[in-house]
Amino acid sequence: MTQSIRERSFWAWGWRDKFPDAAARSGLVQLVRAMVPGAAPAPRPLPPEHDGEVPAVTPPAVAIPRALAELATDAPRDRVMCSRGRAFPDLVAGFASDHAGAPDLVARPRDAAEVARVLEVCGEHGWACVPFGGGTSVVGGVDARLARGSRAAVVVLDLAALAGVHEVDATSRLARIGAGTLGPALEDQLGAHGLTLRHYPQSFEFSTLGGWLATRAGGHYATGPTRIDDLTHAITMITPRGALATHRHPGSGAGPEPARLVLGSEGALGVITDAWMRVVPRPRWRASASVAFADFTAAVAAARALVQSGLAPSNARLLDGNEARLGRVRFDGSSVLLIGFESADHPLSAWLARAVELATDHGGEIIAGPSERDDASRAGAAGAWRQAFFDAPYLQSALLSIGMLSDTFETACTWSQFPELHARVTAAVSRALAEECGGGIVACRFTHLYADGPAPYYTFVGTLRPGGELAQWRAIKAAASEALAAAGGTITHHHAVGRTHRPWYDRERPALFGDALAAVKRELDPHGILNPGVLVG
């Protein structure tokens, strides 16, 4: 008896078998008509490769060099799967069966020495090299077509073989983990030691440790050490000039921190191969509550009071009325603050009680909890939101298949900046939706809370024009990005720069720092082969 192997979609997000069937898509059409003003969704024919048929691609421009004979492939399936990420333009291209930008070769090194060999070959031939983890970039960070430029060939460096939890230092709460390790495998292997990395980005199922490090990813937790920066102890990166390995210290005052050069380098300076990460015991206690607010401004004040209290909740997700509807949490237009705590050391009733008190002091109404059940984060409003959070990337692909544009963008700003930023952004995106789509909706949530400010995350939905999808998306994305810049927000809080955010990133970073970064690029990658166009020109 043969067992079928689960396959990822050639064009859509995630597993091919999780894409909605015809009945589910018809139901989605009715739901969108009810929720999005002026929407005109209708099912569109799915691309031939939706059912697993390997797309036809242009033959590779180069042959596999002898030095890479054991490591590289030019098989169409491998080339297509490593062509691009899953940004909205990537989904549009895939839905149109456009795979013209497939790389020429896909190399799969098994250790750091073989990574160095791939970089050496690419340098000798002048080929572009794109480091590739889970392929979940939503900012054009792993686009083989754009990396090619005038170069003769593009080699995608697939790091899947550099996977696994290699060492665990339970005394110091550290683990050395391969960069190609996918989120679920990483947690399963740490779980055998009773430990967790405690990092759950929305792409968790398909993204890798190396990708998280290269993009300075943010995890699901709202406060405390949730960004991958905070969880990194030491890191190794292979550059065309050699290995750059940072020291293993819990902290150091010895000059600028070398790891900061590696974190967020997005494959433009080198290839991350492994890292020592800070891990913690798995939680034993969980507690949660949900609080509704008739007024969004009051909800924002409650969120600020909560994060500035020092209680450090694991979840403090604030949803505005539109986001609460989209997340199937509440449908009356009220905003909802989802509060959660977890601990491996102690029960949490006192922390949760004080958090709820802070929220109700600002006019909130308790709609769920307080609860200290172990599955508290998976029940009620919190559970509905949690499921919607991980389903959202699948929903984006499904919406495209019925003629709807949906996408997100995120930022961070100070608490004092937020009111103006929110007004500017919602107005600008609403205008762009009206001009490009005939209307639509804009939703906001806070994904992370800091004592000095929130990380607002926006979702927009509107009707697509067949053939004009990319023009619509570009106009709305530009309107949002310009509004963020004008209001003092960062162009990205945790989605990275890639190529999509590059124009605004170039304006946001200090000019002198841009010059210094370009000098680092020249020093580490003298032939400019690594992910051309990302971070620096």
Phi and psi in degrees as a GROMACS rama.xvg file:
@    title "Ramachandran Plot"
@    xaxis  label "Phi"
@    yaxis  label "Psi"
@TYPE xy
-95.5987  143.081  THR-2
-108.185  126.174  GLN-3
-69.0475  146.894  SER-4
-96.6286  129.331  ILE-5
-66.2931  134.406  ARG-6
-117.524  144.2  GLU-7
-81.0091  153.041  ARG-8
-69.525  145.617  SER-9
-71.4061  -25.8876  PHE-10
-125.568  -32.4319  TRP-11
-97.2007  176.412  ALA-12
-71.9757  136.85  TRP-13
75.0502  -153.615  GLY-14
-70.1587  136.944  TRP-15
-62.3657  -35.6259  ARG-16
-78.1395  -5.10699  ASP-17
-94.34  -4.61531  LYS-18
-68.5699  137.536  PHE-19
-58.5044  140.595  PRO-20
-78.8167  -176.955  ASP-21
-59.375  -42.021  ALA-22
-65.1128  -41.0907  ALA-23
-67.5113  -37.0719  ALA-24
-67.0962  -37.6667  ARG-25
-63.2893  -40.1091  SER-26
-64.4293  -37.3902  GLY-27
-64.6964  -37.3178  LEU-28
-56.9773  -47.8624  VAL-29
-64.9268  -39.9948  GLN-30
-63.543  -43.8638  LEU-31
-65.1288  -41.4249  VAL-32
-58.9051  -33.7058  ARG-33
-78.9351  -29.1954  ALA-34
-100.148  -26.3347  MET-35
-112.165  112.889  VAL-36
-57.9322  130.368  PRO-37
75.5773  4.98596  GLY-38
-71.1374  145.58  ALA-39
-132.222  62.3107  ALA-40
-73.1546  151.704  PRO-41
-159.081  139.658  ALA-42
-59.6383  137.656  PRO-43
-113.595  151.836  ARG-44
-60.2486  136.008  PRO-45
-80.2608  151.819  LEU-46
-65.6613  153.246  PRO-47
-55.0315  -36.6126  PRO-48
-73.768  -4.60554  GLU-49
-58.3714  -32.6267  HIS-50
-90.2229  11.7087  ASP-51
100.145  0.734946  GLY-52
-69.7398  127.324  GLU-53
-68.2414  123.022  VAL-54
-66.3747  152.992  PRO-55
-78.308  136.846  ALA-56
-132.588  156.797  VAL-57
-61.9869  138.502  THR-58
-56.3583  149.669  PRO-59
-61.9913  147.565  PRO-60
-77.8672  -15.6738  ALA-61
-136.047  157.737  VAL-62
-88.1709  158.983  ALA-63
-68.7227  121.353  ILE-64
-64.8374  152.345  PRO-65
-56.6775  -36.5888  ARG-66
-65.9779  -19.3442  ALA-67
-113.283  13.2673  LEU-68
-57.1441  -36.0315  ALA-69
-83.3658  -11.6114  GLU-70
-112.529  -22.2686  LEU-71
-113.188  156.709  ALA-72
-138.954  152.479  THR-73
-122.062  22.5627  ASP-74
-64.3958  136.851  ALA-75
-54.1568  -43.2514  PRO-76
-59.1523  -46.5446  ARG-77
-65.0018  -40.6617  ASP-78
-65.981  -42.0978  ARG-79
-66.1768  -43.5524  VAL-80
-65.3924  -21.3096  MET-81
-109.266  21.4321  CYS-82
-75.7343  -39.2215  SER-83
-159.964  177.57  ARG-84
-91.8213  -143.44  GLY-85
-133.79  39.3158  ARG-86
-72.4287  166.396  ALA-87
-56.639  -44.3906  PHE-88
-60.5937  -32.9699  PRO-89
-66.5221  -40.9877  ASP-90
-64.9092  -40.6314  LEU-91
-62.6525  -44.8884  VAL-92
-63.339  -44.5952  ALA-93
-63.9901  -40.2236  GLY-94
-63.6376  -29.3734  PHE-95
-89.2824  8.76614  ALA-96
58.2521  34.2588  SER-97
-95.758  102.322  ASP-98
-119.791  28.1584  HIS-99
-65.4816  -21.8346  ALA-100
-91.0702  15.3914  GLY-101
-58.5758  142.178  ALA-102
-66.1007  162.672  PRO-103
-78.134  -38.9989  ASP-104
-137.122  151.848  LEU-105
-121.128  120.131  VAL-106
-105.314  139.091  ALA-107
-125.013  82.0847  ARG-108
-67.395  150.777  PRO-109
-105.909  -8.88511  ARG-110
-158.69  177.992  ASP-111
-63.2264  -35.5796  ALA-112
-63.1812  -38.3677  ALA-113
-73.8768  -29.1546  GLU-114
-61.0918  -46.353  VAL-115
-60.6885  -37.4222  ALA-116
-64.1481  -42.2283  ARG-117
-62.0522  -44.247  VAL-118
-63.9054  -37.4532  LEU-119
-63.9357  -44.7374  GLU-120
-63.9501  -44.3084  VAL-121
-62.446  -39.1512  CYS-122
-65.1499  -41.0162  GLY-123
-63.007  -36.9802  GLU-124
-94.4301  -9.6506  HIS-125
73.8856  25.9213  GLY-126
-86.3183  146.531  TRP-127
-73.487  145.759  ALA-128
-128.331  123.681  CYS-129
-113.64  107.337  VAL-130
-63.4959  137.092  PRO-131
-136.656  122.667  PHE-132
-100.542  -102.869  GLY-133
-92.3081  -5.68781  GLY-134
70.2939  30.2717  GLY-135
-103.838  10.1672  THR-136
-56.4135  135.313  SER-137
-112.802  19.2362  VAL-138
-132.768  23.2968  VAL-139
70.683  31.5462  GLY-140
-82.5751  -14.6932  GLY-141
-133.634  41.1781  VAL-142
-88.7642  108.248  ASP-143
-65.3433  -36.5614  ALA-144
-62.7883  -46.2152  ARG-145
-72.3988  -27.45  LEU-146
-71.7527  -25.0396  ALA-147
-63.9304  -51.4828  ARG-148
55.6929  -126.956  GLY-149
-97.6216  9.53069  SER-150
-76.6864  153.811  ARG-151
-69.7452  -28.6205  ALA-152
-156.227  160.231  ALA-153
-124.591  130.336  VAL-154
-112.719  121.651  VAL-155
-89.3344  130.97  VAL-156
-102.213  95.5925  LEU-157
-82.2079  119.256  ASP-158
-95.5295  16.17  LEU-159
-58.5293  -30.5427  ALA-160
-77.6214  -14.22  ALA-161
-91.9746  65.266  LEU-162
-126.455  158.261  ALA-163
117.973  153.584  GLY-164
-87.032  109.207  VAL-165
-87.0219  -36.9558  HIS-166
-145.001  148.607  GLU-167
-130.614  124.868  VAL-168
-108.22  86.694  ASP-169
-64.8637  -31.626  ALA-170
-62.526  -44.0776  THR-171
-91.5215  -2.52183  SER-172
56.6693  56.5142  ARG-173
-133.544  151.574  LEU-174
-144.247  136.433  ALA-175
-94.7544  123.658  ARG-176
-130.365  138.916  ILE-177
-70.9788  145.427  GLY-178
-65.5657  -26.4297  ALA-179
-85.5395  8.56042  GLY-180
-75.8534  122.876  THR-181
-73.1766  154.368  LEU-182
-51.7154  -52.7803  GLY-183
-61.1273  -41.4483  PRO-184
-65.5766  -39.6945  ALA-185
-59.4972  -47.7309  LEU-186
-69.7438  -36.1101  GLU-187
-62.0056  -43.3179  ASP-188
-72.8495  -37.0091  GLN-189
-68.6831  -34.043  LEU-190
-60.2578  -30.0283  GLY-191
-62.5956  -19.5098  ALA-192
-103.633  6.53501  HIS-193
73.6648  22.5008  GLY-194
-120.508  166.261  LEU-195
-147.951  148.224  THR-196
-77.5734  -23.8538  LEU-197
63.2356  44.6702  ARG-198
-135.196  109.763  HIS-199
-130.896  77.4362  TYR-200
-68.8454  166.602  PRO-201
-60.3697  -28.8262  GLN-202
-87.2451  10.8893  SER-203
-43.766  -43.3437  PHE-204
-64.2041  -29.1093  GLU-205
-122.099  -3.84876  PHE-206
-99.7028  164.68  SER-207
-118.984  162.457  THR-208
-56.9313  -45.408  LEU-209
-59.5129  -40.0056  GLY-210
-64.9585  -40.2881  GLY-211
-61.7415  -42.9445  TRP-212
-67.587  -43.3272  LEU-213
-67.2067  -24.6206  ALA-214
-110.731  5.84837  THR-215
51.756  55.039  ARG-216
-67.7694  151.721  ALA-217
-102.58  140.363  GLY-218
-88.867  -172.686  GLY-219
-77.6395  -25.0837  HIS-220
-69.994  140.919  TYR-221
-84.3952  -28.5992  ALA-222
-135.531  172.381  THR-223
75.4814  -161.141  GLY-224
-76.3902  85.6127  PRO-225
-112.931  -26.8887  THR-226
-75.1715  147.827  ARG-227
-62.4842  -27.7835  ILE-228
-53.6222  -44.9649  ASP-229
-69.1952  -20.3233  ASP-230
-99.4269  -0.947262  LEU-231
-94.5634  125.68  THR-232
-97.5318  -47.0257  HIS-233
-156.21  156.685  ALA-234
-149.198  146.383  ILE-235
-121.08  131.119  THR-236
-130.312  132.721  MET-237
-96.6864  122.236  ILE-238
-110.739  167.199  THR-239
-60.2085  -18.6802  PRO-240
-93.79  -8.67919  ARG-241
135.551  -171.559  GLY-242
-85.9967  141.079  ALA-243
-120.204  105.503  LEU-244
-117.105  126.189  ALA-245
-85.3306  157.922  THR-246
-72.4457  154.113  HIS-247
-95.8472  85.1148  ARG-248
-126.23  145.83  HIS-249
-70.2062  -21.0617  PRO-250
-173.017  153.675  GLY-251
-156.333  146.444  SER-252
-109.066  18.4477  GLY-253
-85.1427  76.665  ALA-254
73.4995  -173.018  GLY-255
-57.0814  143.426  PRO-256
-77.1917  116.714  GLU-257
-58.3668  -34.918  PRO-258
-60.6074  -26.5322  ALA-259
-67.8498  -19.5376  ARG-260
-77.4401  -29.9433  LEU-261
-85.1929  -45.138  VAL-262
-63.1799  126.241  LEU-263
82.8422  9.15761  GLY-264
-77.722  -11.6199  SER-265
55.2223  32.3016  GLU-266
74.1978  8.16906  GLY-267
-91.3436  -17.642  ALA-268
-111.462  -22.9063  LEU-269
176.489  -175.502  GLY-270
-116.948  115.271  VAL-271
-71.5925  128.591  ILE-272
-109.525  -34.1314  THR-273
-163.697  167.485  ASP-274
-155.381  147.217  ALA-275
-86.4615  124.008  TRP-276
-117.092  149.429  MET-277
-82.3328  121.121  ARG-278
-117.615  163.654  VAL-279
-138.083  161.289  VAL-280
-62.6061  148.997  PRO-281
-66.286  141.888  ARG-282
-66.6433  146.768  PRO-283
-111.237  -27.4595  ARG-284
-118.044  139.853  TRP-285
-138.318  147.863  ARG-286
-150.334  145.75  ALA-287
-152.628  161.594  SER-288
-155.599  158.163  ALA-289
-128.14  135.989  SER-290
-129.717  130.366  VAL-291
-101.246  147.813  ALA-292
-131.196  133.329  PHE-293
-72.2306  -25.976  ALA-294
-117.649  124.634  ASP-295
-65.763  -36.1554  PHE-296
-61.4061  -39.9821  THR-297
-66.3552  -37.0367  ALA-298
-64.4459  -39.8266  ALA-299
-62.7675  -42.3971  VAL-300
-63.1564  -37.8852  ALA-301
-65.7856  -40.7428  ALA-302
-62.6052  -41.339  ALA-303
-64.7403  -43.9488  ARG-304
-61.1381  -38.0785  ALA-305
-66.2056  -47.4468  LEU-306
-72.4178  -30.0006  VAL-307
-83.3024  -3.68536  GLN-308
-76.8748  -20.4399  SER-309
85.0098  7.30767  GLY-310
-72.3243  -23.7975  LEU-311
54.848  61.1455  ALA-312
-67.2433  148.877  PRO-313
-74.507  -30.0001  SER-314
-129.772  130.272  ASN-315
-148.009  60.885  ALA-316
-87.4127  119.085  ARG-317
-102.439  124.665  LEU-318
-113.321  129.031  LEU-319
-76.2599  178.766  ASP-320
-58.4075  -42.8754  GLY-321
-67.0891  -40.0071  ASN-322
-67.3341  -37.1043  GLU-323
-62.7443  -37.13  ALA-324
-67.4732  -49.217  ARG-325
-60.1304  -34.6973  LEU-326
-87.0381  5.449  GLY-327
59.2475  35.0685  ARG-328
-97.6009  -43.2168  VAL-329
-158.165  147.044  ARG-330
-124.434  12.3855  PHE-331
-101.484  9.29388  ASP-332
89.0366  -5.39724  GLY-333
-78.7624  157.056  SER-334
-88.4575  153.815  SER-335
-131.756  131.246  VAL-336
-106.351  115.184  LEU-337
-93.0332  121.682  LEU-338
-116.915  131.466  ILE-339
-144.414  147.758  GLY-340
-131.152  151.431  PHE-341
-147.685  153.052  GLU-342
-156.975  146.813  SER-343
-95.616  -1.47878  ALA-344
-117.029  -31.2504  ASP-345
-155.133  156.158  HIS-346
-63.2894  163.922  PRO-347
-125.834  10.7319  LEU-348
-59.571  -38.6526  SER-349
-67.8381  -41.2896  ALA-350
-64.4066  -45.3271  TRP-351
-66.2601  -41.1354  LEU-352
-60.5245  -42.4001  ALA-353
-68.2888  -38.4436  ARG-354
-63.1008  -43.1427  ALA-355
-65.6121  -38.1675  VAL-356
-61.6378  -42.2008  GLU-357
-60.4406  -42.7401  LEU-358
-67.1641  -43.6544  ALA-359
-71.2122  -27.5457  THR-360
-60.1274  -24.3485  ASP-361
-99.4853  19.0096  HIS-362
93.4941  9.14577  GLY-363
-77.1803  153.872  GLY-364
-117.808  123.848  GLU-365
-66.3685  125.282  ILE-366
-116.196  -10.9271  ILE-367
-157.962  139.703  ALA-368
82.2197  -163.835  GLY-369
-64.1912  142.544  PRO-370
-135.166  138.038  SER-371
-114.261  21.9434  GLU-372
-65.4294  149.654  ARG-373
-62.545  -29.2603  ASP-374
-98.611  24.7133  ASP-375
-57.4767  -36.2363  ALA-376
-74.3037  -7.45414  SER-377
-111.796  6.80748  ARG-378
-113.171  157.863  ALA-379
58.5886  -145.282  GLY-380
-61.2659  -39.7778  ALA-381
-62.8773  -40.7916  ALA-382
-66.8468  -40.3013  GLY-383
-62.4873  -43.4109  ALA-384
-65.5142  -43.0583  TRP-385
-58.2089  -45.3487  ARG-386
-66.1143  -41.8561  GLN-387
-63.6395  -34.9349  ALA-388
-60.4804  -49.0448  PHE-389
-78.492  -20.8479  PHE-390
-82.8135  -16.8016  ASP-391
-55.1507  -44.1384  ALA-392
-62.835  -36.2206  PRO-393
-64.3563  -39.566  TYR-394
-63.5821  -37.8517  LEU-395
-59.076  -44.6199  GLN-396
-64.3391  -41.868  SER-397
-64.5832  -39.8027  ALA-398
-64.0881  -40.31  LEU-399
-57.5031  -38.3096  LEU-400
-71.6066  -10.8962  SER-401
-114.449  18.6648  ILE-402
83.6553  26.0748  GLY-403
-117.385  136.871  MET-404
-89.9464  129.782  LEU-405
-145.338  137.844  SER-406
-161.133  175.37  ASP-407
-135.23  160.913  THR-408
-151.147  155.766  PHE-409
-140.467  161.85  GLU-410
-154.589  -175.776  THR-411
-147.658  145.309  ALA-412
-153.683  171.59  CYS-413
-76.4752  161.388  THR-414
-60.1636  -37.4034  TRP-415
-71.2889  -27.5196  SER-416
-78.748  -24.7075  GLN-417
-57.5984  -46.0405  PHE-418
-54.9956  -46.2067  PRO-419
-68.9125  -41.8259  GLU-420
-59.386  -46.7602  LEU-421
-61.5893  -42.7335  HIS-422
-64.3639  -44.6874  ALA-423
-62.5217  -45.9784  ARG-424
-67.8721  -48.5361  VAL-425
-63.858  -37.1903  THR-426
-66.9043  -45.6519  ALA-427
-64.6911  -43.9186  ALA-428
-71.519  -36.4788  VAL-429
-63.2454  -41.7121  SER-430
-62.4803  -44.8034  ARG-431
-64.4897  -39.4525  ALA-432
-63.553  -40.0296  LEU-433
-64.0166  -42.7548  ALA-434
-71.6129  -39.3778  GLU-435
-93.7332  -29.6443  GLU-436
-124.08  -1.95678  CYS-437
76.8874  14.4668  GLY-438
127.444  -179.606  GLY-439
159.307  -165.145  GLY-440
-130.843  150.47  ILE-441
-124.078  129.538  VAL-442
-123.678  153.29  ALA-443
-134.153  143.251  CYS-444
-142.8  158.379  ARG-445
-96.5296  121.891  PHE-446
-90.3061  -33.7019  THR-447
-138.627  147.019  HIS-448
-123.279  133.162  LEU-449
-121.897  159.65  TYR-450
-59.6603  -30.5084  ALA-451
-99.485  -3.06375  ASP-452
168.855  165.634  GLY-453
-96.2776  168.696  PRO-454
-113.203  90.829  ALA-455
-73.6388  141.597  PRO-456
-129.188  122.492  TYR-457
-110.934  142.485  TYR-458
-120.259  137.024  THR-459
-130.312  146.432  PHE-460
-138.542  134.862  VAL-461
-158.534  174.164  GLY-462
-84.9594  137.698  THR-463
-87.3473  151.54  LEU-464
-101.667  119.091  ARG-465
-53.6457  126.143  PRO-466
89.9361  -16.5577  GLY-467
-112.732  14.8239  GLY-468
-56.8695  -47.4788  GLU-469
-69.1977  -37.1314  LEU-470
-63.5485  -41.9271  ALA-471
-60.9277  -49.5012  GLN-472
-60.9739  -44.222  TRP-473
-62.1539  -40.0702  ARG-474
-65.3191  -43.4109  ALA-475
-69.9362  -42.3135  ILE-476
-61.9403  -41.8664  LYS-477
-65.6562  -40.817  ALA-478
-61.536  -43.6104  ALA-479
-64.1691  -45.8562  ALA-480
-65.827  -40.019  SER-481
-65.2499  -38.9161  GLU-482
-66.1363  -41.2292  ALA-483
-59.7473  -46.9048  LEU-484
-62.9371  -41.9898  ALA-485
-65.9985  -30.5734  ALA-486
-92.4815  -0.181736  ALA-487
89.0112  12.4582  GLY-488
-83.8839  158.311  GLY-489
-76.8893  152.344  THR-490
-71.2493  -20.5117  ILE-491
-155.898  137.167  THR-492
-96.3503  -37.1028  HIS-493
-152.793  7.49085  HIS-494
-95.0293  -1.8244  HIS-495
78.3632  178.228  ALA-496
-92.0922  -52.6007  VAL-497
55.9162  -142.628  GLY-498
-104.195  -25.2176  ARG-499
-63.4196  -42.8275  THR-500
-92.5859  0.28414  HIS-501
-55.7242  -45.0169  ARG-502
-59.7646  -39.1406  PRO-503
-80.5198  -32.2581  TRP-504
-63.0739  -41.8414  TYR-505
-60.3914  -33.6967  ASP-506
-79.1198  -32.7867  ARG-507
-75.125  -40.6138  GLU-508
-75.3812  149.549  ARG-509
-59.8087  139.212  PRO-510
-58.3193  -40.3615  ALA-511
-66.6041  -35.456  LEU-512
-65.8615  -37.4009  PHE-513
-59.141  -41.2258  GLY-514
-64.2976  -41.8258  ASP-515
-65.7015  -39.1412  ALA-516
-65.7307  -39.1337  LEU-517
-63.5572  -36.4595  ALA-518
-67.175  -38.687  ALA-519
-62.777  -42.9854  VAL-520
-57.849  -45.9365  LYS-521
-63.8205  -35.196  ARG-522
-73.3746  -43.0768  GLU-523
-85.1912  -27.823  LEU-524
-134.065  68.48  ASP-525
-60.2826  -26.5228  PRO-526
-94.8686  0.789621  HIS-527
61.7935  38.1969  GLY-528
-87.905  -21.6393  ILE-529
-84.5187  115.449  LEU-530
42.3591  58.2689  ASN-531
-54.0136  136.365  PRO-532
95.5314  -8.93681  GLY-533
-98.0232  129.47  VAL-534
71.7447  -52.683  LEU-535
-133.55  153.787  VAL-536
